[in-house]
Amino acid sequence: MTLVLLLLVPIGAGLLCLATSARQSWEWINLLAFAALVPLALQTGAEALANGVVSALHGSLRADALSALVLLLTVFMALAGSIYSIGYFRDDVRAARISDAQVRRYYVLTPLFVAAMLLVPLADNLGIMWVAIEGATLASVLLVTFYNQKTSFEAGWKYIIIGSIGISLALFGTLPWTGGFFLLALTGTPPFSIFQSEFTTLSAALADGRGWTAFLFIAGLVAIFAGFLMHMARMNLGEPPADTSCAASPLQRFTECPWKLGAMALLAAPVVALGFWIPNRLFRLVQKTVQILGGAT
């Protein structure tokens, strides 16, 4: 029943937003729906740890430790996004950059997008999984074109073209004879070893005593992460005014909209906390996930 509720809650939220007409209602429906997904995802993870596999609908839905981990990550990001979007779109509405119809479209499509994302790790059939990926693509492409500008439509067009190529390859991978090649690619078996994680390269460099190689690799990761932080800060705080004498501090600009601050804190706090301490259940869930990916029973 838990697996079914994970799908029904966001779908119901999208339909409720479609049936209502108040922006505040849309905000709270999304927020409450995504908050409700958190205990459901935690319950799925606990059951996967206890029983190994959780199933529903006569095996059509199935979750193991790997699926539960993906569910937790998806639900967490959906909740953070729902908190942040409240302040973000309120600012856009006040600045007359978007209309109520656009806001309604966002709050209808986002839960449907999340539902499709949750179905991907839960589906125990490659065909259903392909349909879920395609559904996520269709919902998200309408979100890409959200602002109805020339650049938005151009980005949406490119997105649907690139996404369609990937979806076509995924459909090709569901066929019996070709699925084996995709399995080889995912497991990093030669000649597909290029797809293995960059951290494998780092581990090999450290094990071989190649300190400079590891240092340059880490320096590249730090530069990428720093650029990401600068981009996020500019996106969240906006461009600073030309007249710096009247510019507000970053903290003042954040506290003007507590929804944005709350969403960023929700994202940052677990990252920092998990850097110092990982709960035993989460550690066991990750451990089982690694075993599944490694082919261990």
N, C-alpha and C positions, 0 to 999 in steps of 0.2 A: 504493500500500500504506500510505503514511503516513496518508492521510485515513481509511482503514478502521480503522487502529490507534487513531486519535484517538477513535473511537466504541467500539471493542471493549474498550479498557482500562478505562474507567469502568463499562461494563456488566458486564464480568467481575468487577470489584471489588465491585459490588453483589451479584452472585450468590454470590461467595465469602463475603461477610459474612452472607448468608442461610444459607449452609451451615455456618458455624462458630458456636461458642457462647461464645467467650471475648472479653471486652471488649478486652483488650490486642490480640488478633488483629484485631478490627475497626479499632482505631486505626491499626495499622501497615499494614493492607491499604489503607485510604483514603489514608494519608500517602504510601505508596510508589506507589500508582496515580496520584495527582495529581502527584507528583514526576516520574513517567515521562512525563506529558503535556507537560512543559515542553520537553524536546528535540524531541519530535514537532511541537509548535507552532512552535518555532524553525526546524526543518527545512522545514516548510510555508512559512514566511515567506521563507526563503532560496530555495526553488524558485519561489515566486511572483515574487520579484524577478528571478530569472534567466530564467524562461520566460514570465512574464506570467500564465499560468493553469496550475493543477494540477488534474487530474481523476482520477477512479477510478470503478470499477463502470460502465464504458461511458457515462460522463458523468453518472451520477446524482448523484455527489458532485463538486463543483467549488469551487475556491478561487482567488480573485484577491488582490490586495493588500489590499482592504477586508476580505475574509473572513479573511485571515491576521492582520490587526490585531485583529479581534474575537476570534479564537481565542486570541491571546496574552493579551488582557485577561481573558478568561474563565478560562483556565488559571491565570493568576497569582492571581486572586481565589480560585479553588478551592483552590490550594495553601496560600494564607494562611489560608483558613477551616479547612482540615484540621488545620493546626498549632494554631490557636487553640482549636478544638473539643476537643482532647485535655484541656487543662487546665480548660476551661470545664465539661465534663461530669463530669470527675473531682470537681470541687468540688460539683456538683449531686448526684452519687451519695453523696458523703460526708455531705452535709447531708440526705440522704433525700428530696430534692425530686423525684427521678425514679427509675424502676426500670430494671433491665437490659433489660427488653423495650422500653422507650422508647428507650434508647440504641441497641439493635440496629436499631430502626426508622429512627433517624436515619442510621446508617451504611449501611443498605441503600438508603434513598431518595436520599440526597445524591449518590452516584455516578450514579444513574439520572437525577436532575435535571440534573447536569452534562452527561451524555451527550446529553440532549435539547437543552440549551443549545448544545452544540457542533454538533449537527445543523442548527440553524437557519441559521447562515452557510454551511454546507457544501452544503445541499440545492440542487440546480439545478432544482427543480420547486416551484411555489407550493403545490401540494397537499401534497407531502411536508413543506414548510416549515410549513404550517398544522398538520399532524399533530404535528410536533416542538414547536411552541409549545403546543399543547394538552397534550402529554405533560409538558412542563415545568410547566404549570399544575397538572395533576393530582398530580404528585410534590410540588410545593412547597406545595400546600394542606394536605397531610398533615403537612408540617413546620411550617406555621403553627399547627396545632392540637396541637403536640407535647406541651404540658404538661397536656393533658386537663382544663383548667379552663374555667369558664363564659366568661371573657373570651377564652380561646383559641378556643373553638368559635364565639363571636360574630365574632371577627376572621376565622376561616376561612370562615364563611358569607358575610360581606361580601366577602371576597376572591374567592370562587368566583363570586359574582354579578357583581361588577365585571369580573373576568377573563373570564367567559363573554360579557359584552357586547362586550369587546374582541376576543375570539376570533371572535364572530359577524361583527363588522365586518371582521375579517381574511379570513374566508371569503368575505364579500361582495366584498372587494377582489380576490380571485383570479379572479372572473368577467371575461370579456373586456371587456364594456361598461362595467363599473364600475371596473376596474383603472386605467383612464386617469385617473379623478378622484383616486385615491389617489396616482398618480405626480405629478400636479400639486401635491397637498398636500405631498408629501415634498420636492419641488424648490423649494417656496416660491413657485410661480407664482400671481399674483392669480387669484381672491380669497383664496388660502390663505397669503398672506404673513405672517399672524400666527404661523405655526409656525416662522418663521426664528429662528435663534439670537439670544439676547439680546446676544451680543457683536457682532453686526452693528449693533445700536443704539449700542453703545459706540464702535465704529469711526466711525460716522457723526457722532456727537457730537464726537469729537476732531478729525475732519477739518473740521468746520464751525466749529471754534473755540469750541464750547459747553463750556467747562471745568467750569462748575458742574453741568451735566447729567451729564457723565462722572464728576465727583467723587461726586455723590449715588448714581449707579449703582454705582460701586466700593464706596462705603461700605455700600450694601445688601448687596453680595456678601460683604464682610468680616464684617458682622453675621451673615449666614446661616452662613458658615463657622465663626465663633466659636461660635455656638450648636450647630453640629454637633460641634465639638470638645468642648464641655462635656457634651453628651449622650453622646458616646463614652467620655469619661473616667469619667462616672458609671456607665455600663454595664460598663466593664471593671474599675473599682476598687470599685464598690459605693458605697452611701451611707456617709458618714463617721459614726462613732459619736457618740452624744449627748455623751458624756464625752470632750472633746477632749484631756484630760490624758493619756489612755492610747491616743490614736489613733496609728496607725502612719503614717509618711510615705508619700506615693504611691510612692516608689521601693521601700520595704520591702514594700508591699502587692503591687507588681508582681513583685518577685523571689521572693515566696512561691510563685509559679507561673511558672516560666521559659517554659512553653509559650505563655502569654499574651504575655509580653514578646517572645518570638521572633516571634510572628505580627505584633504591632504594629510591630516593627523591620523585618520583611520588607515591610510596606506602606509605612512611612515612608521607608526608605532610597532606593528607586528614585525616589520623588516628589522628594526633595531633590536626588538626583544628576542627574535629568533636567532639573531647573531650571537647572543649571550647564552640562551637556554632554549632547548627544544623539548616540548612536552613528550613524555614517554609514549603516549598513544600516537602522536604525530610521527615520532621517530620510527615506531613499529610500522606505521602505514607506509612511510617512505621506504623502509627496509623491505617490506613485502613488494612494493612497486618495483624496486631494483631487482628483486628475485624474479618477478614476472618478466621484466624486460630482458633479463639474462637467461631466461629459459629454465630457471630452476623450478622444481615442483614444491 
